[in-house]
Amino acid sequence: MKRRTAGVLIGVLAVVCFGLVLSAVYPFTMTEPHAANAPSGRFTVSETDAFSATGSLVVDGQVRLAFDGVVTADGAWYQRVVDGGVVSAAYQPDATGPVYRKRTIAGSDNVEQQRELIAEDENRVLLGEGQDGTNATVIVKENGTGVTQPVSGTASVFVNSLVVAGYEAEETDSSDETVYVPRSGWYNGREPYRITDASGEVRTDANTHVVTSANVSWDTTEPAGTYAEYLLVRSFSDEPTTYRITFEFESGDAALEKPPWVRSNRSH
């Protein structure tokens, strides 16, 4: 009897040890990101005609991409985008008026290239240029025919960046709003990756899934298809990469004044 009991215990221990070995190699579950596991409830951007929005993507403490924009009911719009070392702003006073663009970039060589491109386009006029230290700025006026407001598209970039994680809906007292919190875990993507230290929340309209606000962050390690790979990547690279995404969207008409750089160059 003792021998039989000992054999059963050894068998159980062997199974447990085998399970521990497997857990060091493969995660028990792989999660699909929000883009895949919620196709019918995917985060979206509102299609309203008048709104204001802001967003930022911060990677390892550095602003990688940021924007703010306004679209009014009468067709006027403004947008400012920070993309690395380039700051671009654009303004159109009405749906058919000219578009004014201001672009600030590093290096005078880039400005020379911009000047040449503008000169080759009969629909664009160089209104001004300047140099401030290592940064150079060009201001352009272009024909507004056929131009549609780009603010919705830019807002979509930030909303789409939210869906690399999976989310759980939290209980709220409001029937009009759904609050989602990001989940840490193992994810299937182009390459498997692991999200850790996920925090924050995404607020959406309960019926349309339009994102009204987001403030989330997480650490991403990639590739990370197994525990062994995860540990190797963490030990011999700069991983994990820390992401923070913020987004605010407010429907309704907002006041939109001409930017100062447009007012000072409108006589051209």
Solvent accessible surface area in square Angstrom, and as a share of the most:
residue,aa,sasa,rsa
1,M,173,0.77
2,K,180,0.76
3,R,218,0.80
4,R,177,0.65
5,T,67,0.39
6,A,47,0.36
7,G,41,0.39
8,V,92,0.53
9,L,105,0.52
10,I,116,0.59
11,G,34,0.33
12,V,80,0.46
13,L,111,0.55
14,A,57,0.44
15,V,106,0.61
16,V,77,0.44
17,C,73,0.44
18,F,129,0.54
19,G,26,0.25
20,L,114,0.57
21,V,92,0.53
22,L,77,0.38
23,S,25,0.16
24,A,57,0.44
25,V,54,0.31
26,Y,128,0.49
27,P,16,0.10
28,F,162,0.67
29,T,101,0.59
30,M,66,0.30
31,T,31,0.18
32,E,75,0.34
33,P,18,0.11
34,H,7,0.03
35,A,32,0.25
36,A,53,0.41
37,N,68,0.35
38,A,24,0.18
39,P,103,0.65
40,S,111,0.71
41,G,12,0.12
42,R,91,0.33
43,F,4,0.02
44,T,58,0.33
45,V,24,0.14
46,S,18,0.11
47,E,167,0.75
48,T,49,0.29
49,D,113,0.59
50,A,10,0.08
51,F,1,0.00
52,S,30,0.19
53,A,3,0.03
54,T,63,0.37
55,G,7,0.06
56,S,26,0.16
57,L,33,0.16
58,V,32,0.19
59,V,11,0.06
60,D,84,0.44
61,G,62,0.59
62,Q,129,0.57
63,V,84,0.49
64,R,130,0.47
65,L,32,0.16
66,A,21,0.16
67,F,9,0.04
68,D,50,0.26
69,G,2,0.02
70,V,28,0.16
71,V,7,0.04
72,T,14,0.08
73,A,70,0.54
74,D,104,0.54
75,G,23,0.23
76,A,10,0.08
77,W,3,0.01
78,Y,37,0.14
79,Q,21,0.09
80,R,98,0.36
81,V,26,0.15
82,V,32,0.18
83,D,83,0.43
84,G,47,0.46
85,G,59,0.57
86,V,42,0.24
87,V,41,0.24
88,S,36,0.23
89,A,8,0.07
90,A,8,0.06
91,Y,9,0.03
92,Q,2,0.01
93,P,31,0.19
94,D,60,0.31
95,A,61,0.48
96,T,118,0.69
97,G,9,0.09
98,P,41,0.25
99,V,0,0.00
100,Y,5,0.02
101,R,82,0.30
102,K,60,0.25
103,R,87,0.32
104,T,30,0.17
105,I,7,0.04
106,A,53,0.41
107,G,30,0.29
108,S,69,0.44
109,D,118,0.61
110,N,68,0.35
111,V,9,0.05
112,E,77,0.35
113,Q,107,0.47
114,Q,35,0.15
115,R,79,0.29
116,E,91,0.41
117,L,84,0.42
118,I,6,0.03
119,A,88,0.68
120,E,140,0.63
121,D,51,0.26
122,E,167,0.75
123,N,82,0.42
124,R,66,0.24
125,V,80,0.46
126,L,55,0.28
127,L,11,0.05
128,G,22,0.21
129,E,86,0.39
130,G,39,0.38
131,Q,104,0.46
132,D,115,0.60
133,G,66,0.63
134,T,108,0.63
135,N,66,0.34
136,A,1,0.01
137,T,28,0.16
138,V,5,0.03
139,I,18,0.09
140,V,7,0.04
141,K,56,0.24
142,E,26,0.12
143,N,78,0.40
144,G,3,0.03
145,T,110,0.64
146,G,78,0.75
147,V,39,0.22
148,T,112,0.65
149,Q,61,0.27
150,P,49,0.31
151,V,0,0.00
152,S,33,0.21
153,G,44,0.43
154,T,22,0.13
155,A,0,0.00
156,S,36,0.23
157,V,77,0.44
158,F,2,0.01
159,V,1,0.01
160,N,72,0.37
161,S,30,0.19
162,L,0,0.00
163,V,9,0.05
164,V,66,0.38
165,A,0,0.00
166,G,0,0.00
167,Y,22,0.08
168,E,91,0.41
169,A,67,0.52
170,E,86,0.38
171,E,175,0.79
172,T,60,0.35
173,D,160,0.83
174,S,52,0.34
175,S,99,0.64
176,D,100,0.52
177,E,53,0.24
178,T,29,0.17
179,V,3,0.01
180,Y,31,0.12
181,V,39,0.22
182,P,11,0.07
183,R,79,0.29
184,S,60,0.39
185,G,18,0.17
186,W,19,0.07
187,Y,1,0.00
188,N,59,0.30
189,G,44,0.42
190,R,243,0.89
191,E,80,0.36
192,P,47,0.29
193,Y,22,0.08
194,R,54,0.20
195,I,1,0.00
196,T,24,0.14
197,D,108,0.56
198,A,24,0.19
199,S,57,0.37
200,G,36,0.35
201,E,57,0.25
202,V,0,0.00
203,R,80,0.29
204,T,0,0.00
205,D,49,0.25
206,A,30,0.23
207,N,125,0.64
208,T,77,0.45
209,H,45,0.20
210,V,24,0.14
211,V,1,0.01
212,T,51,0.30
213,S,22,0.14
214,A,4,0.03
215,N,75,0.39
216,V,0,0.00
217,S,14,0.09
218,W,5,0.02
219,D,24,0.12
220,T,17,0.10
221,T,1,0.00
222,E,68,0.31
223,P,43,0.27
224,A,0,0.00
225,G,17,0.16
226,T,28,0.16
227,Y,59,0.22
228,A,49,0.38
229,E,58,0.26
230,Y,23,0.09
231,L,108,0.54
232,L,106,0.53
233,V,24,0.14
234,R,89,0.33
235,S,79,0.51
236,F,166,0.69
237,S,55,0.36
238,D,143,0.74
239,E,43,0.19
240,P,34,0.21
241,T,25,0.14
242,T,58,0.34
243,Y,67,0.26
244,R,105,0.38
245,I,4,0.02
246,T,39,0.23
247,F,2,0.01
248,E,98,0.44
249,F,15,0.06
250,E,122,0.55
251,S,69,0.44
252,G,38,0.37
253,D,97,0.50
254,A,38,0.29
255,A,100,0.77
256,L,44,0.22
257,E,141,0.63
258,K,70,0.29
259,P,12,0.08
260,P,92,0.58
261,W,32,0.11
262,V,0,0.00
263,R,133,0.48
264,S,85,0.55
265,N,19,0.10
266,R,112,0.41
267,S,111,0.71
268,H,118,0.53
